[in-house]
Amino acid sequence: MNEQKICKDINSRTIKISMVDGTLISACVNLDRDPGYNRLSDLISSDREPFLILMNSTMQKPGVKIAEKHDTLFINKEHILWATPENNNSA
């Protein structure tokens, strides 16, 4: 899949995020954006930047049947309820 190739060109991880308003997001995030920040929890808990940069994202808003797709999406980390890495079972 082309989106997975883009995500593999940088050290990225596909993640799922739930926002406080109920929005669900599936996207890629660059794990090596800053030296020493190579885990999802490092990126989310860091106060160096208030926004998390997501690539190739799919956003499902509550009450809306059609998901929105975005090449790049900036989300305020203060609005994240939870985030988890997706299982990457591709070999």
Gaussian input, Z-matrix of N, CA and C with variables (Angstrom, degrees):
# hf/3-21g

backbone

0 1
 N
 C     1     B1
 C     2     B2     1     A1
 N     3     B3     2     A2     1     D1
 C     4     B4     3     A3     2     D2
 C     5     B5     4     A4     3     D3
 N     6     B6     5     A5     4     D4
 C     7     B7     6     A6     5     D5
 C     8     B8     7     A7     6     D6
 N     9     B9     8     A8     7     D7
 C    10    B10     9     A9     8     D8
 C    11    B11    10    A10     9     D9
 N    12    B12    11    A11    10    D10
 C    13    B13    12    A12    11    D11
 C    14    B14    13    A13    12    D12
 N    15    B15    14    A14    13    D13
 C    16    B16    15    A15    14    D14
 C    17    B17    16    A16    15    D15
 N    18    B18    17    A17    16    D16
 C    19    B19    18    A18    17    D17
 C    20    B20    19    A19    18    D18
 N    21    B21    20    A20    19    D19
 C    22    B22    21    A21    20    D20
 C    23    B23    22    A22    21    D21
 N    24    B24    23    A23    22    D22
 C    25    B25    24    A24    23    D23
 C    26    B26    25    A25    24    D24
 N    27    B27    26    A26    25    D25
 C    28    B28    27    A27    26    D26
 C    29    B29    28    A28    27    D27
 N    30    B30    29    A29    28    D28
 C    31    B31    30    A30    29    D29
 C    32    B32    31    A31    30    D30
 N    33    B33    32    A32    31    D31
 C    34    B34    33    A33    32    D32
 C    35    B35    34    A34    33    D33
 N    36    B36    35    A35    34    D34
 C    37    B37    36    A36    35    D35
 C    38    B38    37    A37    36    D36
 N    39    B39    38    A38    37    D37
 C    40    B40    39    A39    38    D38
 C    41    B41    40    A40    39    D39
 N    42    B42    41    A41    40    D40
 C    43    B43    42    A42    41    D41
 C    44    B44    43    A43    42    D42
 N    45    B45    44    A44    43    D43
 C    46    B46    45    A45    44    D44
 C    47    B47    46    A46    45    D45
 N    48    B48    47    A47    46    D46
 C    49    B49    48    A48    47    D47
 C    50    B50    49    A49    48    D48
 N    51    B51    50    A50    49    D49
 C    52    B52    51    A51    50    D50
 C    53    B53    52    A52    51    D51
 N    54    B54    53    A53    52    D52
 C    55    B55    54    A54    53    D53
 C    56    B56    55    A55    54    D54
 N    57    B57    56    A56    55    D55
 C    58    B58    57    A57    56    D56
 C    59    B59    58    A58    57    D57
 N    60    B60    59    A59    58    D58
 C    61    B61    60    A60    59    D59
 C    62    B62    61    A61    60    D60
 N    63    B63    62    A62    61    D61
 C    64    B64    63    A63    62    D62
 C    65    B65    64    A64    63    D63
 N    66    B66    65    A65    64    D64
 C    67    B67    66    A66    65    D65
 C    68    B68    67    A67    66    D66
 N    69    B69    68    A68    67    D67
 C    70    B70    69    A69    68    D68
 C    71    B71    70    A70    69    D69
 N    72    B72    71    A71    70    D70
 C    73    B73    72    A72    71    D71
 C    74    B74    73    A73    72    D72
 N    75    B75    74    A74    73    D73
 C    76    B76    75    A75    74    D74
 C    77    B77    76    A76    75    D75
 N    78    B78    77    A77    76    D76
 C    79    B79    78    A78    77    D77
 C    80    B80    79    A79    78    D78
 N    81    B81    80    A80    79    D79
 C    82    B82    81    A81    80    D80
 C    83    B83    82    A82    81    D81
 N    84    B84    83    A83    82    D82
 C    85    B85    84    A84    83    D83
 C    86    B86    85    A85    84    D84
 N    87    B87    86    A86    85    D85
 C    88    B88    87    A87    86    D86
 C    89    B89    88    A88    87    D87
 N    90    B90    89    A89    88    D88
 C    91    B91    90    A90    89    D89
 C    92    B92    91    A91    90    D90
 N    93    B93    92    A92    91    D91
 C    94    B94    93    A93    92    D92
 C    95    B95    94    A94    93    D93
 N    96    B96    95    A95    94    D94
 C    97    B97    96    A96    95    D95
 C    98    B98    97    A97    96    D96
 N    99    B99    98    A98    97    D97
 C   100   B100    99    A99    98    D98
 C   101   B101   100   A100    99    D99
 N   102   B102   101   A101   100   D100
 C   103   B103   102   A102   101   D101
 C   104   B104   103   A103   102   D102
 N   105   B105   104   A104   103   D103
 C   106   B106   105   A105   104   D104
 C   107   B107   106   A106   105   D105
 N   108   B108   107   A107   106   D106
 C   109   B109   108   A108   107   D107
 C   110   B110   109   A109   108   D108
 N   111   B111   110   A110   109   D109
 C   112   B112   111   A111   110   D110
 C   113   B113   112   A112   111   D111
 N   114   B114   113   A113   112   D112
 C   115   B115   114   A114   113   D113
 C   116   B116   115   A115   114   D114
 N   117   B117   116   A116   115   D115
 C   118   B118   117   A117   116   D116
 C   119   B119   118   A118   117   D117
 N   120   B120   119   A119   118   D118
 C   121   B121   120   A120   119   D119
 C   122   B122   121   A121   120   D120
 N   123   B123   122   A122   121   D121
 C   124   B124   123   A123   122   D122
 C   125   B125   124   A124   123   D123
 N   126   B126   125   A125   124   D124
 C   127   B127   126   A126   125   D125
 C   128   B128   127   A127   126   D126
 N   129   B129   128   A128   127   D127
 C   130   B130   129   A129   128   D128
 C   131   B131   130   A130   129   D129
 N   132   B132   131   A131   130   D130
 C   133   B133   132   A132   131   D131
 C   134   B134   133   A133   132   D132
 N   135   B135   134   A134   133   D133
 C   136   B136   135   A135   134   D134
 C   137   B137   136   A136   135   D135
 N   138   B138   137   A137   136   D136
 C   139   B139   138   A138   137   D137
 C   140   B140   139   A139   138   D138
 N   141   B141   140   A140   139   D139
 C   142   B142   141   A141   140   D140
 C   143   B143   142   A142   141   D141
 N   144   B144   143   A143   142   D142
 C   145   B145   144   A144   143   D143
 C   146   B146   145   A145   144   D144
 N   147   B147   146   A146   145   D145
 C   148   B148   147   A147   146   D146
 C   149   B149   148   A148   147   D147
 N   150   B150   149   A149   148   D148
 C   151   B151   150   A150   149   D149
 C   152   B152   151   A151   150   D150
 N   153   B153   152   A152   151   D151
 C   154   B154   153   A153   152   D152
 C   155   B155   154   A154   153   D153
 N   156   B156   155   A155   154   D154
 C   157   B157   156   A156   155   D155
 C   158   B158   157   A157   156   D156
 N   159   B159   158   A158   157   D157
 C   160   B160   159   A159   158   D158
 C   161   B161   160   A160   159   D159
 N   162   B162   161   A161   160   D160
 C   163   B163   162   A162   161   D161
 C   164   B164   163   A163   162   D162
 N   165   B165   164   A164   163   D163
 C   166   B166   165   A165   164   D164
 C   167   B167   166   A166   165   D165
 N   168   B168   167   A167   166   D166
 C   169   B169   168   A168   167   D167
 C   170   B170   169   A169   168   D168
 N   171   B171   170   A170   169   D169
 C   172   B172   171   A171   170   D170
 C   173   B173   172   A172   171   D171
 N   174   B174   173   A173   172   D172
 C   175   B175   174   A174   173   D173
 C   176   B176   175   A175   174   D174
 N   177   B177   176   A176   175   D175
 C   178   B178   177   A177   176   D176
 C   179   B179   178   A178   177   D177
 N   180   B180   179   A179   178   D178
 C   181   B181   180   A180   179   D179
 C   182   B182   181   A181   180   D180
 N   183   B183   182   A182   181   D181
 C   184   B184   183   A183   182   D182
 C   185   B185   184   A184   183   D183
 N   186   B186   185   A185   184   D184
 C   187   B187   186   A186   185   D185
 C   188   B188   187   A187   186   D186
 N   189   B189   188   A188   187   D187
 C   190   B190   189   A189   188   D188
 C   191   B191   190   A190   189   D189
 N   192   B192   191   A191   190   D190
 C   193   B193   192   A192   191   D191
 C   194   B194   193   A193   192   D192
 N   195   B195   194   A194   193   D193
 C   196   B196   195   A195   194   D194
 C   197   B197   196   A196   195   D195
 N   198   B198   197   A197   196   D196
 C   199   B199   198   A198   197   D197
 C   200   B200   199   A199   198   D198
 N   201   B201   200   A200   199   D199
 C   202   B202   201   A201   200   D200
 C   203   B203   202   A202   201   D201
 N   204   B204   203   A203   202   D202
 C   205   B205   204   A204   203   D203
 C   206   B206   205   A205   204   D204
 N   207   B207   206   A206   205   D205
 C   208   B208   207   A207   206   D206
 C   209   B209   208   A208   207   D207
 N   210   B210   209   A209   208   D208
 C   211   B211   210   A210   209   D209
 C   212   B212   211   A211   210   D210
 N   213   B213   212   A212   211   D211
 C   214   B214   213   A213   212   D212
 C   215   B215   214   A214   213   D213
 N   216   B216   215   A215   214   D214
 C   217   B217   216   A216   215   D215
 C   218   B218   217   A217   216   D216
 N   219   B219   218   A218   217   D217
 C   220   B220   219   A219   218   D218
 C   221   B221   220   A220   219   D219
 N   222   B222   221   A221   220   D220
 C   223   B223   222   A222   221   D221
 C   224   B224   223   A223   222   D222
 N   225   B225   224   A224   223   D223
 C   226   B226   225   A225   224   D224
 C   227   B227   226   A226   225   D225
 N   228   B228   227   A227   226   D226
 C   229   B229   228   A228   227   D227
 C   230   B230   229   A229   228   D228
 N   231   B231   230   A230   229   D229
 C   232   B232   231   A231   230   D230
 C   233   B233   232   A232   231   D231
 N   234   B234   233   A233   232   D232
 C   235   B235   234   A234   233   D233
 C   236   B236   235   A235   234   D234
 N   237   B237   236   A236   235   D235
 C   238   B238   237   A237   236   D236
 C   239   B239   238   A238   237   D237
 N   240   B240   239   A239   238   D238
 C   241   B241   240   A240   239   D239
 C   242   B242   241   A241   240   D240
 N   243   B243   242   A242   241   D241
 C   244   B244   243   A243   242   D242
 C   245   B245   244   A244   243   D243
 N   246   B246   245   A245   244   D244
 C   247   B247   246   A246   245   D245
 C   248   B248   247   A247   246   D246
 N   249   B249   248   A248   247   D247
 C   250   B250   249   A249   248   D248
 C   251   B251   250   A250   249   D249
 N   252   B252   251   A251   250   D250
 C   253   B253   252   A252   251   D251
 C   254   B254   253   A253   252   D252
 N   255   B255   254   A254   253   D253
 C   256   B256   255   A255   254   D254
 C   257   B257   256   A256   255   D255
 N   258   B258   257   A257   256   D256
 C   259   B259   258   A258   257   D257
 C   260   B260   259   A259   258   D258
 N   261   B261   260   A260   259   D259
 C   262   B262   261   A261   260   D260
 C   263   B263   262   A262   261   D261
 N   264   B264   263   A263   262   D262
 C   265   B265   264   A264   263   D263
 C   266   B266   265   A265   264   D264
 N   267   B267   266   A266   265   D265
 C   268   B268   267   A267   266   D266
 C   269   B269   268   A268   267   D267
 N   270   B270   269   A269   268   D268
 C   271   B271   270   A270   269   D269
 C   272   B272   271   A271   270   D270

   B1=1.4386
   B2=1.5250
   B3=1.2987
   B4=1.4583
   B5=1.5255
   B6=1.3316
   B7=1.4634
   B8=1.5253
   B9=1.3301
   B10=1.4536
   B11=1.5204
   B12=1.3421
   B13=1.4584
   B14=1.5202
   B15=1.3148
   B16=1.4590
   B17=1.5204
   B18=1.3109
   B19=1.4575
   B20=1.5305
   B21=1.3143
   B22=1.4590
   B23=1.5209
   B24=1.3508
   B25=1.4477
   B26=1.5225
   B27=1.2988
   B28=1.4517
   B29=1.5212
   B30=1.3033
   B31=1.4654
   B32=1.5236
   B33=1.3121
   B34=1.4528
   B35=1.5168
   B36=1.2987
   B37=1.4572
   B38=1.5072
   B39=1.3180
   B40=1.4567
   B41=1.5194
   B42=1.3288
   B43=1.4597
   B44=1.5253
   B45=1.3089
   B46=1.4692
   B47=1.5164
   B48=1.3337
   B49=1.4649
   B50=1.5214
   B51=1.3159
   B52=1.4593
   B53=1.5229
   B54=1.3233
   B55=1.4502
   B56=1.5289
   B57=1.3236
   B58=1.4693
   B59=1.5200
   B60=1.3374
   B61=1.4667
   B62=1.5256
   B63=1.3452
   B64=1.4563
   B65=1.5096
   B66=1.3277
   B67=1.4594
   B68=1.5196
   B69=1.3404
   B70=1.4636
   B71=1.5209
   B72=1.3289
   B73=1.4610
   B74=1.5167
   B75=1.3298
   B76=1.4577
   B77=1.5174
   B78=1.3428
   B79=1.4604
   B80=1.5218
   B81=1.3305
   B82=1.4652
   B83=1.5152
   B84=1.3250
   B85=1.4518
   B86=1.5296
   B87=1.3294
   B88=1.4587
   B89=1.5227
   B90=1.3290
   B91=1.4605
   B92=1.5267
   B93=1.3099
   B94=1.4706
   B95=1.5183
   B96=1.3082
   B97=1.4717
   B98=1.5251
   B99=1.3198
   B100=1.4567
   B101=1.5172
   B102=1.3467
   B103=1.4723
   B104=1.5228
   B105=1.3228
   B106=1.4571
   B107=1.5218
   B108=1.3141
   B109=1.4599
   B110=1.5256
   B111=1.3215
   B112=1.4576
   B113=1.5223
   B114=1.3235
   B115=1.4630
   B116=1.5164
   B117=1.3113
   B118=1.4567
   B119=1.5290
   B120=1.3034
   B121=1.4706
   B122=1.5256
   B123=1.3392
   B124=1.4659
   B125=1.5273
   B126=1.3200
   B127=1.4665
   B128=1.5231
   B129=1.3176
   B130=1.4608
   B131=1.5265
   B132=1.3090
   B133=1.4638
   B134=1.5283
   B135=1.3216
   B136=1.4607
   B137=1.5234
   B138=1.3185
   B139=1.4611
   B140=1.5296
   B141=1.3278
   B142=1.4642
   B143=1.5233
   B144=1.3221
   B145=1.4583
   B146=1.5231
   B147=1.3291
   B148=1.4657
   B149=1.5258
   B150=1.3290
   B151=1.4570
   B152=1.5190
   B153=1.3229
   B154=1.4542
   B155=1.5183
   B156=1.3245
   B157=1.4582
   B158=1.5197
   B159=1.3321
   B160=1.4607
   B161=1.5180
   B162=1.3250
   B163=1.4608
   B164=1.5196
   B165=1.3185
   B166=1.4686
   B167=1.5218
   B168=1.3009
   B169=1.4599
   B170=1.5220
   B171=1.3128
   B172=1.4569
   B173=1.5160
   B174=1.3368
   B175=1.4565
   B176=1.5214
   B177=1.3206
   B178=1.4592
   B179=1.5188
   B180=1.3342
   B181=1.4616
   B182=1.5228
   B183=1.3282
   B184=1.4662
   B185=1.5248
   B186=1.3281
   B187=1.4512
   B188=1.5185
   B189=1.3417
   B190=1.4674
   B191=1.5258
   B192=1.3360
   B193=1.4660
   B194=1.5240
   B195=1.3284
   B196=1.4584
   B197=1.5228
   B198=1.3370
   B199=1.4612
   B200=1.5241
   B201=1.3271
   B202=1.4592
   B203=1.5205
   B204=1.3246
   B205=1.4629
   B206=1.5203
   B207=1.3440
   B208=1.4619
   B209=1.5301
   B210=1.3403
   B211=1.4666
   B212=1.5236
   B213=1.3231
   B214=1.4629
   B215=1.5230
   B216=1.3099
   B217=1.4594
   B218=1.5300
   B219=1.3110
   B220=1.4630
   B221=1.5259
   B222=1.3290
   B223=1.4614
   B224=1.5321
   B225=1.3104
   B226=1.4518
   B227=1.5229
   B228=1.3212
   B229=1.4646
   B230=1.5262
   B231=1.3263
   B232=1.4666
   B233=1.5235
   B234=1.3273
   B235=1.4636
   B236=1.5364
   B237=1.3342
   B238=1.4676
   B239=1.5277
   B240=1.3328
   B241=1.4624
   B242=1.5286
   B243=1.3361
   B244=1.4669
   B245=1.5176
   B246=1.3175
   B247=1.4611
   B248=1.5163
   B249=1.3183
   B250=1.4604
   B251=1.5295
   B252=1.3347
   B253=1.4691
   B254=1.5273
   B255=1.3323
   B256=1.4621
   B257=1.5154
   B258=1.3158
   B259=1.4616
   B260=1.5091
   B261=1.3283
   B262=1.4704
   B263=1.5185
   B264=1.3194
   B265=1.4663
   B266=1.5239
   B267=1.3272
   B268=1.4579
   B269=1.5239
   B270=1.3245
   B271=1.4680
   B272=1.4927
   A1=108.99
   A2=117.82
   A3=122.81
   A4=112.18
   A5=119.01
   A6=121.53
   A7=110.91
   A8=117.94
   A9=120.67
   A10=110.82
   A11=117.74
   A12=120.64
   A13=109.84
   A14=118.18
   A15=121.62
   A16=109.63
   A17=117.66
   A18=121.36
   A19=111.67
   A20=118.18
   A21=120.88
   A22=112.42
   A23=119.38
   A24=121.48
   A25=112.15
   A26=118.07
   A27=123.23
   A28=105.81
   A29=117.44
   A30=118.62
   A31=108.45
   A32=115.63
   A33=119.85
   A34=111.51
   A35=113.36
   A36=121.66
   A37=107.18
   A38=116.03
   A39=120.35
   A40=107.49
   A41=115.41
   A42=120.35
   A43=110.52
   A44=114.91
   A45=122.59
   A46=107.23
   A47=115.28
   A48=121.57
   A49=108.86
   A50=115.49
   A51=121.66
   A52=107.08
   A53=115.18
   A54=120.85
   A55=109.19
   A56=116.84
   A57=120.63
   A58=112.73
   A59=118.48
   A60=120.95
   A61=112.64
   A62=117.62
   A63=121.74
   A64=114.37
   A65=118.55
   A66=122.01
   A67=109.48
   A68=116.50
   A69=122.44
   A70=108.55
   A71=116.19
   A72=121.39
   A73=108.60
   A74=115.43
   A75=122.58
   A76=105.78
   A77=117.21
   A78=119.78
   A79=110.87
   A80=115.18
   A81=122.49
   A82=108.69
   A83=116.02
   A84=121.66
   A85=107.78
   A86=117.16
   A87=122.67
   A88=108.86
   A89=116.49
   A90=120.81
   A91=112.42
   A92=117.88
   A93=121.00
   A94=112.22
   A95=116.85
   A96=120.45
   A97=111.08
   A98=117.50
   A99=122.86
   A100=108.93
   A101=118.04
   A102=120.34
   A103=111.09
   A104=115.70
   A105=120.87
   A106=114.08
   A107=117.48
   A108=122.18
   A109=107.84
   A110=116.77
   A111=119.47
   A112=113.63
   A113=117.01
   A114=121.47
   A115=108.72
   A116=116.17
   A117=120.90
   A118=110.97
   A119=117.15
   A120=119.59
   A121=111.52
   A122=117.91
   A123=120.81
   A124=110.35
   A125=116.51
   A126=120.84
   A127=111.88
   A128=116.61
   A129=120.15
   A130=111.48
   A131=117.79
   A132=119.66
   A133=113.25
   A134=118.41
   A135=121.25
   A136=111.01
   A137=115.55
   A138=119.45
   A139=111.51
   A140=117.23
   A141=121.25
   A142=111.58
   A143=116.70
   A144=122.05
   A145=108.08
   A146=117.78
   A147=119.52
   A148=113.54
   A149=117.61
   A150=120.98
   A151=111.33
   A152=115.15
   A153=122.87
   A154=106.82
   A155=117.31
   A156=122.08
   A157=108.43
   A158=115.76
   A159=122.35
   A160=109.85
   A161=116.50
   A162=122.41
   A163=109.55
   A164=115.68
   A165=121.76
   A166=111.23
   A167=115.92
   A168=120.45
   A169=112.80
   A170=113.85
   A171=123.21
   A172=106.31
   A173=116.45
   A174=121.80
   A175=109.49
   A176=115.99
   A177=122.32
   A178=108.41
   A179=116.68
   A180=121.33
   A181=109.71
   A182=117.76
   A183=120.36
   A184=110.97
   A185=115.86
   A186=121.30
   A187=115.24
   A188=117.55
   A189=121.96
   A190=107.30
   A191=116.63
   A192=120.84
   A193=113.55
   A194=117.32
   A195=120.68
   A196=109.77
   A197=115.98
   A198=121.22
   A199=110.09
   A200=115.82
   A201=121.99
   A202=109.06
   A203=116.51
   A204=121.35
   A205=108.72
   A206=115.03
   A207=121.42
   A208=108.96
   A209=116.44
   A210=119.73
   A211=110.60
   A212=115.96
   A213=122.40
   A214=108.51
   A215=115.45
   A216=120.86
   A217=108.08
   A218=116.32
   A219=122.30
   A220=107.06
   A221=116.57
   A222=119.36
   A223=109.22
   A224=115.41
   A225=121.83
   A226=108.37
   A227=116.98
   A228=121.20
   A229=112.73
   A230=117.58
   A231=120.16
   A232=111.98
   A233=117.55
   A234=121.58
   A235=112.38
   A236=116.87
   A237=121.24
   A238=109.03
   A239=115.69
   A240=121.16
   A241=109.46
   A242=115.78
   A243=121.62
   A244=110.01
   A245=115.87
   A246=122.66
   A247=108.06
   A248=115.46
   A249=120.29
   A250=109.48
   A251=116.55
   A252=118.92
   A253=109.66
   A254=115.86
   A255=119.99
   A256=107.86
   A257=116.33
   A258=119.85
   A259=108.90
   A260=115.70
   A261=120.61
   A262=107.52
   A263=115.15
   A264=120.37
   A265=112.90
   A266=117.91
   A267=119.84
   A268=109.85
   A269=116.00
   A270=119.65
   A271=111.03
   D1=136.76
   D2=-175.98
   D3=-62.93
   D4=-39.94
   D5=179.73
   D6=-61.70
   D7=-38.46
   D8=178.95
   D9=-67.57
   D10=-35.60
   D11=177.76
   D12=-63.07
   D13=-44.08
   D14=177.94
   D15=-59.58
   D16=-42.64
   D17=-178.80
   D18=-66.92
   D19=-28.31
   D20=-178.42
   D21=-82.97
   D22=-17.74
   D23=179.41
   D24=-68.29
   D25=-24.93
   D26=171.51
   D27=-116.00
   D28=164.39
   D29=179.68
   D30=-78.43
   D31=91.73
   D32=-173.98
   D33=-121.40
   D34=167.98
   D35=176.95
   D36=-137.90
   D37=138.94
   D38=173.76
   D39=-82.76
   D40=130.50
   D41=-175.07
   D42=-130.09
   D43=163.19
   D44=170.85
   D45=-119.50
   D46=137.93
   D47=-178.45
   D48=-130.48
   D49=139.74
   D50=170.53
   D51=-113.79
   D52=127.77
   D53=179.70
   D54=-94.03
   D55=161.63
   D56=-176.99
   D57=-62.80
   D58=-23.26
   D59=179.13
   D60=-87.21
   D61=3.44
   D62=179.11
   D63=95.19
   D64=-3.79
   D65=177.43
   D66=-66.91
   D67=135.50
   D68=175.95
   D69=-110.13
   D70=135.16
   D71=-177.96
   D72=-129.47
   D73=135.40
   D74=170.26
   D75=-117.88
   D76=127.32
   D77=-173.89
   D78=-161.39
   D79=172.29
   D80=172.58
   D81=-100.17
   D82=143.74
   D83=176.44
   D84=-131.79
   D85=141.99
   D86=179.06
   D87=-80.19
   D88=113.71
   D89=-177.73
   D90=-75.04
   D91=-26.48
   D92=-176.79
   D93=-101.85
   D94=34.41
   D95=-179.06
   D96=-62.57
   D97=-42.05
   D98=177.61
   D99=-127.38
   D100=141.61
   D101=177.55
   D102=-56.97
   D103=135.42
   D104=179.18
   D105=85.34
   D106=-1.22
   D107=179.56
   D108=-118.27
   D109=80.18
   D110=-174.88
   D111=-117.05
   D112=16.02
   D113=174.80
   D114=-125.09
   D115=154.02
   D116=177.97
   D117=-57.78
   D118=-42.83
   D119=179.98
   D120=-63.52
   D121=-32.84
   D122=176.41
   D123=-62.79
   D124=-45.87
   D125=-178.23
   D126=-64.40
   D127=-41.70
   D128=-175.82
   D129=-75.38
   D130=-37.45
   D131=-176.93
   D132=-84.48
   D133=-14.84
   D134=-179.76
   D135=-66.30
   D136=137.75
   D137=176.49
   D138=-99.69
   D139=13.37
   D140=179.34
   D141=-67.66
   D142=-34.83
   D143=179.11
   D144=-136.80
   D145=135.76
   D146=-178.96
   D147=-78.58
   D148=-12.45
   D149=-176.19
   D150=-116.61
   D151=147.17
   D152=173.42
   D153=-103.71
   D154=129.44
   D155=-178.54
   D156=-95.61
   D157=122.13
   D158=-178.93
   D159=-113.50
   D160=145.52
   D161=178.63
   D162=-121.65
   D163=148.95
   D164=177.09
   D165=50.10
   D166=53.76
   D167=-173.76
   D168=-95.69
   D169=151.84
   D170=171.69
   D171=-122.70
   D172=123.00
   D173=-175.90
   D174=-115.43
   D175=124.10
   D176=177.75
   D177=-111.52
   D178=108.06
   D179=179.92
   D180=-85.46
   D181=147.22
   D182=179.64
   D183=-60.99
   D184=135.45
   D185=177.69
   D186=80.21
   D187=-0.35
   D188=179.58
   D189=-112.98
   D190=126.15
   D191=-175.05
   D192=-77.91
   D193=-29.98
   D194=-176.23
   D195=-98.96
   D196=126.72
   D197=179.30
   D198=-77.00
   D199=147.18
   D200=176.21
   D201=-94.85
   D202=140.12
   D203=176.39
   D204=-110.56
   D205=138.37
   D206=-179.78
   D207=-136.00
   D208=135.57
   D209=174.74
   D210=-68.33
   D211=-44.66
   D212=178.70
   D213=-135.52
   D214=137.25
   D215=-177.81
   D216=-140.88
   D217=131.59
   D218=176.63
   D219=-107.79
   D220=124.87
   D221=178.56
   D222=-123.15
   D223=143.56
   D224=177.82
   D225=-73.99
   D226=123.12
   D227=-176.81
   D228=-63.40
   D229=-23.82
   D230=179.11
   D231=-69.30
   D232=-14.68
   D233=-177.98
   D234=-100.28
   D235=6.31
   D236=178.67
   D237=-85.19
   D238=125.22
   D239=175.96
   D240=-83.45
   D241=-50.24
   D242=174.38
   D243=-153.42
   D244=158.45
   D245=176.70
   D246=-144.86
   D247=142.48
   D248=-179.50
   D249=-146.46
   D250=145.11
   D251=174.19
   D252=-68.05
   D253=143.51
   D254=173.67
   D255=-81.40
   D256=152.29
   D257=174.39
   D258=-69.69
   D259=126.55
   D260=176.63
   D261=-107.03
   D262=96.91
   D263=-177.14
   D264=-95.03
   D265=9.56
   D266=179.85
   D267=-81.79
   D268=141.61
   D269=-178.88
   D270=-117.93

